Each structure stands twice: as structure tokens, then as C-alpha cells.
Amino acid sequence: MSAQPDGPYEPLIPMPELTPDALRAAVARIAPSRIPALTQHLFEATTNAQQTQSLAPLRAFIHSWAVFVAIERHPQRAARLRELERLVNAAEQDPSDAIIEIRRIRDEAEAEAGL
């Protein structure tokens, strides 16, 4: 993950492998303030996986943080998502178009992450 962006629309980092360690390293580089949330989510996912004897909680952890990284590694896309979320939460206008665009951003991020 040492690549530098080639222009204003290039990602800050390459998409990491879909492992807890690789995702943690990516989050540390692009959104270090989110490391406590990632750590807590991983702890909860691991505990739930052990209790339920299922890998589903760990898969959900990987999915959630892979999408987060795929979005946040593109600063303009991340900023647009936050703006859209503010519009929806403000409830000052019909949120339909914003919700459609949020879904498109998330779908693109999932595809980028290989999910």
C-alpha cells in the first residue's frame, strides 16, 4: 500500500486485501480516528463468531470495513457520501435522489472491494 495518487481523482491508497490486519492498516492510513471503532467491531465480531460458531459476524466485519476503505480512499467520493447523508438526515427535502446516489456509491465501493 505504498502507491501515491497520480491526480486529484486517484485513490489515496490501493485497495487492501480483505483481511482484518490489511483493513486495519488501510484505516490507519486514511482515517486513523476510526481505528477504535474498527477494533471494537472486530472484538464484537470475533466474540459473536465464537458464541454462534459461525463465520457470519466476521464476514460482516470484513464487508463493512472493506466498503468503508473503498469509499474513504477516494476523498471526493467520501465527501460526497457525507454530503448526501447530511441531506437525508436533515429531512428538509425529498431524499429519494440522495438515497439513490448513496446506494450507487456503496455499490461501486462493494464492486471495487470485490464483494
Contacts in CASP RR format, 6 or more apart in sequence:
PFRMAT RR
TARGET T0000
AUTHOR 0000-0000-0000
METHOD contacts of the structure
MODEL  1
MSAQPDGPYEPLIPMPELTPDALRAAVARIAPSRIPALTQHLFEATTNAQ
QTQSLAPLRAFIHSWAVFVAIERHPQRAARLRELERLVNAAEQDPSDAII
EIRRIRDEAEAEAGL
1 13 0 8 1.000
1 14 0 8 1.000
1 16 0 8 1.000
1 25 0 8 1.000
1 26 0 8 1.000
1 29 0 8 1.000
3 13 0 8 1.000
3 14 0 8 1.000
5 11 0 8 1.000
5 12 0 8 1.000
8 76 0 8 1.000
9 74 0 8 1.000
9 76 0 8 1.000
11 73 0 8 1.000
11 74 0 8 1.000
12 29 0 8 1.000
12 30 0 8 1.000
12 73 0 8 1.000
12 74 0 8 1.000
12 75 0 8 1.000
13 26 0 8 1.000
13 29 0 8 1.000
13 30 0 8 1.000
13 73 0 8 1.000
15 69 0 8 1.000
15 70 0 8 1.000
15 73 0 8 1.000
15 112 0 8 1.000
15 113 0 8 1.000
16 22 0 8 1.000
16 23 0 8 1.000
16 25 0 8 1.000
16 26 0 8 1.000
16 69 0 8 1.000
18 62 0 8 1.000
18 66 0 8 1.000
18 113 0 8 1.000
18 114 0 8 1.000
18 115 0 8 1.000
19 62 0 8 1.000
20 42 0 8 1.000
20 61 0 8 1.000
20 62 0 8 1.000
23 38 0 8 1.000
23 62 0 8 1.000
23 65 0 8 1.000
23 66 0 8 1.000
23 69 0 8 1.000
24 35 0 8 1.000
24 38 0 8 1.000
24 39 0 8 1.000
24 42 0 8 1.000
26 69 0 8 1.000
26 73 0 8 1.000
27 34 0 8 1.000
27 35 0 8 1.000
27 38 0 8 1.000
27 65 0 8 1.000
27 68 0 8 1.000
27 69 0 8 1.000
27 72 0 8 1.000
28 35 0 8 1.000
30 69 0 8 1.000
30 72 0 8 1.000
30 73 0 8 1.000
31 68 0 8 1.000
31 72 0 8 1.000
34 68 0 8 1.000
38 65 0 8 1.000
41 61 0 8 1.000
41 64 0 8 1.000
41 65 0 8 1.000
42 61 0 8 1.000
44 57 0 8 1.000
45 57 0 8 1.000
45 58 0 8 1.000
45 60 0 8 1.000
45 61 0 8 1.000
46 57 0 8 1.000
46 58 0 8 1.000
48 54 0 8 1.000
48 57 0 8 1.000
49 55 0 8 1.000
49 56 0 8 1.000
49 57 0 8 1.000
49 58 0 8 1.000
63 110 0 8 1.000
63 115 0 8 1.000
66 110 0 8 1.000
66 113 0 8 1.000
66 114 0 8 1.000
66 115 0 8 1.000
67 106 0 8 1.000
67 109 0 8 1.000
67 110 0 8 1.000
67 113 0 8 1.000
67 115 0 8 1.000
69 113 0 8 1.000
70 108 0 8 1.000
70 109 0 8 1.000
70 110 0 8 1.000
70 112 0 8 1.000
70 113 0 8 1.000
71 77 0 8 1.000
71 78 0 8 1.000
71 81 0 8 1.000
71 105 0 8 1.000
71 106 0 8 1.000
71 109 0 8 1.000
72 78 0 8 1.000
77 105 0 8 1.000
77 108 0 8 1.000
77 109 0 8 1.000
80 101 0 8 1.000
80 105 0 8 1.000
81 102 0 8 1.000
81 105 0 8 1.000
84 98 0 8 1.000
84 101 0 8 1.000
84 102 0 8 1.000
84 105 0 8 1.000
85 102 0 8 1.000
87 93 0 8 1.000
87 95 0 8 1.000
87 98 0 8 1.000
88 95 0 8 1.000
88 98 0 8 1.000
88 99 0 8 1.000
88 102 0 8 1.000
END
